[in-house]
Amino acid sequence: MGINEIIEISKPRIVVLLVITAVTSMFAASKLVSGAPSLDYFDY
């Protein structure tokens, strides 16, 4: 029972961590995509 309770308590935290990871990776990817033209711009 104790292990089950721990799993039930930690489930929301795991979901939050997954959401934060997904949002962070999406943000980083969009930053890289939008950063590529600016890198070319700074290169000249």
Secondary structure, 3 states (H helix, E strand, C coil): CHHHHHHHHHHHHHHHHHHHHHHHHHHHHHHHHHHHHHHHHHHC
